[in-house]
Amino acid sequence: MTLFESKAAPTDDKLRGGYYTPAPLAEFVAKWVAKAGPRLLEPSCGDGNILEPLSRLSSAAQGIELFPEEAAVAVSRTGADIEIGDFFNWFTPSRHGQYDGVAGNPPYIRFGNWTEPERSSALDLMRSAGMRPSKLTNAWVPFVVSSVLACRAGGRVGLVLPAELMQVGYAAQLRQFLIDHCVEISVVAFKRLVFPGILQEVVLLLATVGEGPANMQVIEVDDADALAGLEIGTAEVRAPLHEREKWTKYHLSPAQIEEIRALRQDERLSPMEHFASVDVGVVTGRNSFFVMSSTEADDNRVSDLTIPLVSRSAQLDGIIYTERDHAASTFRTELLDARGVSIHQHKGLRQYVRLGEVEGVHEGYKCRIRNDWWVVPSIWQADAFMLRQIHTHPRVIANATDATSTDTVHRMRVVEGVDAKKLATAFFNSVTFALSEIVGRSYGGGILELEPSEAEELRLPDPSLVSDELVEQVDRLVRSKKIDKALDLVDQALLLDGLGFTTDEVTLARSVWTTLRDRRNGRAKKKLD
């Protein structure tokens, strides 16, 4: 039995991006792309799931595949011309603009798992297109860029992509590239997960190549079967040129989109970074070793080396975290803090460290790179916490204890002169809630996630407008799960009375929040058939 559990290692399929396209998606994408003409390309054809319908629609369909065994299966299935090798070496400038359409499901491989020399040639392609790849860039990104470059003006690109296209930071340059190099972009999203046995949310990118900025639309359907008979019409909303914003907002109506664009520039609100900085919680390297209950700390004779800890967001009921909240928690709320302690002079620590080494805790990456693996860095008391992963609504929680937190929640330091309790109250309004859905990103399970840099750009009213009475009222309502009533109070006091927002503006902001929140939550409740 393992005392200190660690995260599971990725599977071979995950490392090489080897997930293959369900037939309804392959058929739909192939048919849509083939309407552009006969010269068709599949840049990472795998065993032929998309190339097969492409080759039925055109005898000129061509595939590229890195792995010979996959290519052999694709040839037997399709009879198409398949080039074996690295696509990015094959895709020389002479092949740019030579195709009527490109269809595919590019490999999903994180930077650290991406092998050479394929990674370097792909990143060079991105640089040649004026982009700046980083160590967060996933393999699917340069495939999208090359697909656009491969098409003539008026050609079609149809790709099955992770929903990260819509929202992650490392895809910001890609979103800008697509807006600038396409005249029409439709994204088909799904209410249910469509890849059997995989929690990855996907979308279909359907783009017509040409001079931007593109007209944009997001179409949402129940599942892959709902693609049958789906017609892709003309988009209603024209994107701003060189748009780097997330595309989450295109789930909204045109009126909601225009309103959210205006709110992001509204001078009555200020970015969070004016009032506080946001940082990740403590990264221990192995929570099962470093985080413990008071009883476990006593049993291991390290209770004098622990500090109070918020280890789960469920500890945070209101907008203020109090000593009473901490004492009432049933979670592990103690963090081992061995800074400045000699292991030779503390018998309990010495024995606990030996136990951790027997279990291999010291071999994990975060522990391995420390001088003393059992000494966790960057421990500091937070002025406030912020939810990192959000189910229903975002929240800032003022910290009235000596606690720090693990990276399940973010830690905040308020600017001198800012009251953390008033900051937490000012944050609780419809505009900031709406912006959190736009700025953050959501995944297949329906959870919204805010990274520190994203949290710092959220706009909110000045906390100095908040009264002590409002703080108490909002904390009480939030603890009672009366979220809408708490929002009504803050909206009235700060947005309407304090800053002069109109009722229509506040109502529309609330509708943006509820629309995107309900979409996330609804997706989480619908299981794959």
Long-range contacts (C-beta under 8 A, 24 or more apart in sequence): 2-359, 3-288, 3-355, 3-359, 4-286, 4-288, 4-289, 4-356, 4-359, 4-361, 5-288, 6-286, 6-288, 6-364, 10-113, 14-113, 15-109, 15-113, 16-107, 16-109, 16-113, 17-106, 17-107, 17-108, 17-109, 17-139, 17-140, 18-46, 18-107, 19-105, 19-108, 19-195, 19-198, 19-200, 20-46, 20-47, 20-49, 20-105, 21-49, 21-50, 21-105, 21-160, 22-194, 22-195, 22-196, 22-224, 23-49, 24-224, 24-225, 24-227, 24-228, 25-105, 25-160, 25-194, 25-202, 25-204, 25-224, 25-227, 26-50, 26-52, 26-53, 26-105, 27-53, 27-227, 28-204, 28-227, 28-228, 28-230, 29-103, 29-158, 29-159, 29-160, 29-204, 29-206, 30-54, 30-57, 30-103, 30-158, 31-57, 32-156, 32-158, 32-206, 32-232, 33-101, 33-102, 33-103, 33-156, 33-157, 33-158, 34-58, 34-101, 34-103, 35-101, 35-156, 36-100, 36-101, 36-151, 36-154, 36-155, 36-156, 37-100, 37-101, 37-155, 38-100, 39-98, 39-99, 39-100, 39-101, 40-99, 40-100, 40-101, 40-102, 40-103, 41-99, 41-101, 41-102, 41-103, 41-147, 41-150, 42-102, 42-103, 42-104, 43-87, 43-91, 43-102, 43-104, 43-106, 43-143, 43-146, 43-147, 43-150, 44-87, 44-104, 44-105, 44-106, 44-107, 44-143, 45-70, 45-71, 45-74, 45-82, 45-104, 46-70, 46-74, 46-105, 47-73, 47-74, 47-77, 48-73, 48-74, 48-75, 48-77, 48-78, 48-80, 49-105, 50-103, 50-104, 50-105, 50-160, 51-77, 51-78, 51-80, 51-82, 52-77, 52-78, 54-78, 54-80, 54-103, 55-79, 55-80, 64-90, 64-91, 66-118, 86-117, 86-118, 86-121, 87-143, 87-146, 88-118, 88-121, 88-122, 88-124, 88-125, 88-142, 88-146, 89-121, 91-125, 91-146, 91-149, 91-150, 95-150, 96-149, 96-150, 97-149, 97-150, 97-151, 97-152, 97-153, 98-150, 98-152, 99-150, 99-151, 99-152, 99-155, 100-151, 100-152, 100-155, 100-156, 101-151, 101-155, 101-156, 101-157, 101-158, 102-147, 102-148, 102-150, 102-151, 102-155, 102-156, 102-157, 102-158, 102-159, 103-157, 103-158, 103-159, 104-143, 104-147, 104-158, 104-159, 104-160, 105-159, 105-160, 106-139, 106-140, 106-143, 106-144, 106-159, 106-161, 107-139, 107-140, 107-143, 108-138, 108-139, 108-140, 108-162, 108-200, 109-138, 109-139, 109-140, 110-138, 110-139, 111-135, 111-136, 111-137, 111-138, 114-139, 129-177, 130-177, 131-173, 131-174, 131-177, 132-173, 134-170, 136-168, 136-169, 136-170, 137-170, 138-162, 138-164, 138-170, 141-170, 141-171, 141-174, 144-174, 144-178, 144-205, 145-174, 145-177, 148-177, 148-178, 148-181, 148-182, 148-207, 148-209, 151-209, 152-209, 153-209, 153-210, 153-211, 154-208, 154-209, 154-210, 155-208, 155-209, 156-206, 156-207, 156-208, 156-209, 157-182, 157-205, 157-206, 157-207, 157-208, 157-209, 158-204, 158-205, 158-206, 158-207, 159-204, 159-205, 160-202, 160-203, 160-204, 161-202, 161-203, 161-204, 161-205, 162-200, 162-201, 162-202, 162-203, 163-189, 163-200, 163-201, 163-202, 163-203, 163-442, 163-443, 163-444, 164-441, 165-203, 165-205, 165-247, 166-203, 166-246, 166-247, 166-248, 166-250, 166-441, 167-246, 167-247, 167-248, 167-440, 167-441, 167-442, 168-441, 169-451, 169-453, 169-454, 172-244, 172-246, 173-244, 175-243, 175-244, 175-245, 175-246, 175-247, 176-242, 176-243, 176-244, 178-205, 178-207, 178-214, 179-212, 179-213, 179-214, 179-216, 179-239, 179-240, 179-241, 179-242, 179-243, 180-212, 180-213, 180-241, 180-242, 181-209, 181-210, 181-211, 181-212, 182-207, 182-208, 182-209, 182-210, 182-212, 182-214, 183-208, 183-209, 183-210, 183-211, 183-212, 183-214, 183-215, 184-208, 184-210, 184-214, 184-215, 184-234, 184-235, 185-214, 185-215, 185-216, 185-217, 185-235, 185-239, 186-217, 186-218, 186-219, 186-232, 186-235, 187-216, 187-217, 187-218, 187-219, 187-247, 187-250, 188-218, 188-219, 188-220, 188-221, 188-227, 188-230, 188-232, 189-218, 189-219, 189-220, 189-221, 189-251, 190-220, 190-221, 190-222, 190-223, 190-224, 191-220, 191-221, 191-222, 191-223, 191-522, 191-523, 191-526, 192-222, 192-223, 192-523, 192-526, 192-527, 192-528, 192-529, 193-444, 193-527, 193-528, 194-223, 194-224, 194-528, 196-528, 199-443, 199-444, 199-445, 200-444, 201-442, 201-443, 201-444, 201-523, 206-232, 212-239, 212-241, 213-238, 213-239, 213-240, 213-241, 213-242, 213-243, 214-238, 214-239, 215-239, 216-247, 216-250, 217-250, 218-247, 218-250, 218-251, 220-251, 220-519, 223-529, 245-438, 246-438, 246-439, 246-441, 248-437, 248-438, 248-441, 248-442, 248-516, 249-438, 251-515, 251-516, 251-519, 252-512, 252-515, 252-516, 255-508, 256-508, 256-511, 256-512, 256-515, 259-505, 259-508, 259-509, 259-512, 260-434, 260-435, 260-438, 260-509, 260-512, 263-431, 263-434, 263-435, 263-459, 263-505, 263-509, 264-435, 264-438, 264-459, 266-431, 266-459, 268-461, 268-499, 268-500, 268-501, 269-431, 269-432, 269-459, 269-460, 269-461, 269-499, 270-459, 270-460, 270-461, 270-462, 271-456, 271-457, 271-458, 271-459, 272-427, 272-455, 272-456, 272-457, 272-458, 272-459, 272-460, 273-456, 273-457, 274-415, 275-414, 275-415, 275-418, 275-423, 275-460, 275-462, 275-463, 276-383, 276-384, 276-412, 276-413, 276-414, 276-415, 276-418, 276-420, 276-423, 277-412, 277-413, 277-415, 277-456, 278-386, 278-410, 278-411, 278-412, 278-452, 278-453, 278-455, 278-456, 279-410, 279-411, 279-412, 279-413, 279-452, 280-388, 280-407, 280-410, 280-411, 280-452, 281-310, 281-388, 281-404, 281-405, 281-406, 281-407, 281-408, 281-409, 281-410, 281-411, 282-309, 282-335, 282-376, 282-378, 282-379, 282-404, 282-405, 282-406, 282-407, 283-366, 283-376, 283-378, 283-406, 283-407, 284-335, 284-366, 284-376, 284-406, 285-361, 285-364, 285-365, 285-366, 285-367, 285-370, 285-373, 285-376, 286-356, 286-361, 286-364, 286-366, 286-367, 287-311, 287-406, 289-336, 289-356, 289-359, 289-361, 290-335, 290-336, 290-376, 291-332, 291-334, 291-335, 291-336, 291-406, 292-332, 292-334, 292-336, 293-332, 293-333, 293-334, 294-333, 294-334, 296-332, 296-334, 297-334, 297-336, 300-348, 300-351, 300-352, 300-355, 301-347, 301-348, 301-351, 301-352, 302-336, 302-346, 302-348, 302-349, 302-352, 303-334, 305-336, 305-337, 305-338, 305-341, 305-346, 305-348, 305-349, 306-334, 306-335, 306-336, 306-337, 307-334, 307-335, 307-337, 307-379, 307-402, 307-403, 307-404, 308-333, 308-334, 308-335, 308-401, 308-402, 308-403, 308-404, 309-333, 309-334, 309-335, 309-403, 309-404, 309-405, 309-406, 310-385, 310-403, 310-404, 310-405, 310-406, 310-408, 310-409, 311-335, 311-405, 311-406, 311-408, 312-408, 313-387, 313-388, 313-389, 313-408, 313-409, 316-385, 316-387, 316-395, 316-397, 316-409, 317-478, 317-479, 318-397, 318-475, 318-476, 318-478, 318-479, 319-395, 319-396, 319-397, 319-398, 319-421, 319-424, 319-425, 319-428, 319-471, 319-474, 319-475, 319-478, 320-397, 320-398, 320-400, 320-421, 320-424, 320-471, 320-475, 321-385, 321-397, 321-398, 321-399, 321-400, 321-401, 321-403, 322-400, 322-401, 323-400, 323-401, 325-401, 326-401, 326-403, 333-403, 335-376, 335-379, 335-404, 335-406, 336-374, 336-376, 337-376, 337-379, 338-372, 338-374, 338-375, 338-376, 339-375, 339-376, 339-379, 343-372, 343-374, 349-374, 379-404, 380-404, 380-411, 382-411, 382-412, 382-413, 383-412, 383-413, 383-414, 383-420, 384-411, 384-412, 384-414, 384-420, 384-423, 384-424, 385-409, 385-410, 385-411, 385-412, 386-410, 386-411, 386-412, 386-450, 386-455, 387-450, 388-449, 388-450, 388-451, 389-447, 389-448, 389-449, 390-436, 390-440, 390-447, 390-448, 390-449, 390-450, 391-446, 391-447, 391-448, 391-521, 392-483, 392-517, 392-521, 393-433, 393-483, 393-517, 394-427, 394-432, 394-433, 394-436, 394-440, 394-448, 394-450, 395-424, 395-427, 395-428, 395-478, 396-423, 396-424, 396-427, 396-428, 397-424, 398-423, 398-424, 410-450, 410-452, 410-455, 418-463, 419-463, 419-466, 421-471, 422-463, 422-464, 422-466, 422-471, 423-463, 424-471, 425-463, 425-466, 425-470, 425-471, 425-474, 425-475, 425-490, 426-460, 426-461, 426-462, 426-463, 426-465, 426-466, 426-490, 426-494, 427-458, 427-460, 428-474, 428-478, 428-486, 428-487, 428-490, 429-460, 429-461, 429-487, 429-490, 429-491, 429-494, 429-495, 430-487, 430-491, 430-495, 430-506, 430-509, 430-510, 430-513, 431-459, 431-460, 431-495, 431-501, 431-506, 431-509, 432-458, 432-459, 432-460, 433-487, 433-509, 433-510, 433-513, 434-509, 434-510, 434-512, 434-513, 434-516, 435-459, 436-513, 437-512, 437-513, 437-516, 437-517, 437-520, 438-512, 438-516, 442-520, 444-523, 445-524, 446-520, 446-521, 446-522, 446-523, 446-524, 446-525, 447-520, 447-524, 448-517, 448-520, 461-494, 461-495, 461-498, 461-499, 465-493, 465-494, 465-498, 465-499, 466-493, 466-494, 467-493
